[in-house]
Amino acid sequence: MTAADLPVVFRPRRTRVVLVTAGLAIFATLTAIGMTLSLSAGERISFVVVGLFFLGGLLVLGRPKVVADDDGVTVTNLTHSRRLAWAEILGVNLRPGDPWVSLDLADGTSLPAMGIQPGIAREQAEQDARALAGMAAERGTGASGA
């Protein structure tokens, strides 16, 4: 990828589509059930609220992404985001059986990058991992293990 191609957003699109679709279906189903049964107003609201909780939970599971730009990478996982400079990324790993990419960092730690996960799109995840590894090698001190 060239600098003109940046920023690039990596995210598990198929997984996200499945999660959002399931969340909306669960919400719609629980709302419909709550409204069609002979229930009190509070019980009906409970059905809607439970549907919203399911939808919200599935939307959080679909949140992960990895954004690469000229200055570095922003890794957004379920509950937090972390900004990394290119020089901080020593390696990008996606081994057989890994649930998502792991970034080897200059401080000796690793960071899961849940935005690139094989799940239901293994080939796309491998391609994304190779692209991110290439960017890290080109722009920083990175080496590839993808």
C-alpha positions as CSV (number, residue, x, y, z in Angstrom):
1,M,0.0,0.0,0.0
2,T,1.2,3.5,-0.8
3,A,0.9,6.6,1.3
4,A,-1.9,7.6,-1.1
5,D,-3.9,4.6,0.1
6,L,-3.9,5.7,3.7
7,P,-5.9,5.8,5.9
8,V,-6.9,2.2,5.8
9,V,-9.5,0.7,8.1
10,F,-9.3,-3.0,8.8
11,R,-12.4,-4.6,10.4
12,P,-14.1,-8.0,10.3
13,R,-16.9,-6.8,7.9
14,R,-18.7,-10.2,7.6
15,T,-18.6,-10.8,11.3
16,R,-19.9,-7.2,11.9
17,V,-22.8,-7.7,9.4
18,V,-23.7,-11.0,11.1
19,L,-23.6,-9.3,14.6
20,V,-25.6,-6.3,13.6
21,T,-28.2,-8.3,11.7
22,A,-28.6,-10.7,14.6
23,G,-28.9,-7.8,17.1
24,L,-31.5,-6.1,15.0
25,A,-33.4,-9.4,14.6
26,I,-33.4,-10.1,18.3
27,F,-34.4,-6.6,19.1
28,A,-37.3,-6.7,16.6
29,T,-38.4,-10.1,17.8
30,L,-38.5,-9.2,21.5
31,T,-40.2,-6.0,20.7
32,A,-42.9,-7.7,18.6
33,I,-43.4,-10.4,21.3
34,G,-43.7,-7.8,24.0
35,M,-46.2,-5.8,22.0
36,T,-48.4,-8.7,20.9
37,L,-48.8,-10.4,24.3
38,S,-51.3,-9.3,26.8
39,L,-48.9,-7.6,29.2
40,S,-48.8,-4.6,31.4
41,A,-46.9,-1.5,30.1
42,G,-44.0,-2.2,32.4
43,E,-43.7,-5.8,31.1
44,R,-43.8,-4.6,27.5
45,I,-41.1,-2.0,28.2
46,S,-39.0,-4.8,29.8
47,F,-39.1,-6.8,26.5
48,V,-37.9,-3.7,24.6
49,V,-35.2,-3.0,27.1
50,V,-33.9,-6.6,27.0
51,G,-33.9,-6.4,23.2
52,L,-31.9,-3.2,23.4
53,F,-29.4,-4.8,25.8
54,F,-28.9,-7.7,23.3
55,L,-28.5,-5.2,20.4
56,G,-26.0,-3.1,22.4
57,G,-23.9,-6.1,23.4
58,L,-23.7,-7.3,19.8
59,L,-22.8,-3.8,18.6
60,V,-19.9,-3.8,21.1
61,L,-18.7,-7.1,19.8
62,G,-18.7,-5.6,16.3
63,R,-16.7,-2.5,17.4
64,P,-13.1,-3.7,16.8
65,K,-11.1,-2.1,14.0
66,V,-7.6,-1.2,13.1
67,V,-7.0,2.1,11.4
68,A,-3.6,2.7,9.7
69,D,-2.6,6.2,8.7
70,D,0.6,8.1,7.9
71,D,1.6,8.5,11.6
72,G,0.7,5.1,12.9
73,V,-2.0,2.7,13.9
74,T,-5.1,3.0,16.1
75,V,-6.2,-0.3,17.5
76,T,-9.8,-0.3,18.7
77,N,-10.9,-3.4,20.6
78,L,-14.0,-4.1,22.6
79,T,-13.6,-1.5,25.4
80,H,-10.6,0.6,24.6
81,S,-8.5,2.1,21.8
82,R,-4.7,2.5,21.7
83,R,-2.7,4.7,19.3
84,L,0.7,3.4,18.2
85,A,3.4,5.0,16.2
86,W,4.8,2.9,13.3
87,A,8.1,2.5,15.1
88,E,6.4,0.9,18.1
89,I,5.2,-2.1,16.0
90,L,7.9,-4.7,15.6
91,G,5.8,-7.5,14.2
92,V,2.3,-8.4,13.0
93,N,1.3,-12.1,13.7
94,L,-1.6,-14.2,12.6
95,R,-0.8,-17.8,13.2
96,P,-3.1,-20.7,12.5
97,G,-5.7,-21.0,15.2
98,D,-5.2,-17.4,16.4
99,P,-8.6,-15.6,17.0
100,W,-7.1,-12.3,15.8
101,V,-3.9,-10.5,14.9
102,S,-1.3,-9.8,17.6
103,L,1.1,-6.9,17.3
104,D,4.5,-7.3,18.8
105,L,5.5,-4.0,20.4
106,A,8.9,-2.3,21.0
107,D,8.3,-2.3,24.8
108,G,8.3,-6.1,24.8
109,T,4.6,-6.6,25.1
110,S,2.0,-7.6,22.5
111,L,-1.3,-6.1,21.7
112,P,-4.3,-7.9,20.3
113,A,-5.7,-6.3,17.3
114,M,-9.3,-7.7,17.2
115,G,-10.1,-5.7,14.0
116,I,-8.3,-8.3,12.0
117,Q,-9.8,-11.7,12.8
118,P,-10.2,-14.8,10.7
119,G,-13.6,-15.9,12.0
120,I,-15.7,-16.3,8.9
121,A,-13.3,-14.7,6.5
122,R,-9.9,-16.3,6.9
123,E,-8.5,-15.2,3.5
124,Q,-9.4,-11.6,4.1
125,A,-7.9,-11.6,7.5
126,E,-4.6,-13.1,6.2
127,Q,-4.6,-10.5,3.4
128,D,-5.2,-7.7,5.9
129,A,-2.5,-9.0,8.2
130,R,0.0,-9.1,5.4
131,A,-0.9,-5.6,4.3
132,L,-0.5,-4.3,7.9
133,A,2.8,-6.1,8.3
134,G,4.0,-4.6,5.0
135,M,3.1,-1.1,6.2
136,A,4.8,-1.6,9.5
137,A,8.0,-2.9,7.8
138,E,7.9,0.1,5.3
139,R,7.1,2.8,7.8
140,G,8.7,1.6,11.0
141,T,11.0,-1.0,12.4
142,G,8.5,-3.8,11.9
143,A,9.1,-7.3,10.8
144,S,6.4,-9.7,9.6
145,G,5.2,-12.9,11.2
146,A,1.9,-12.9,9.3
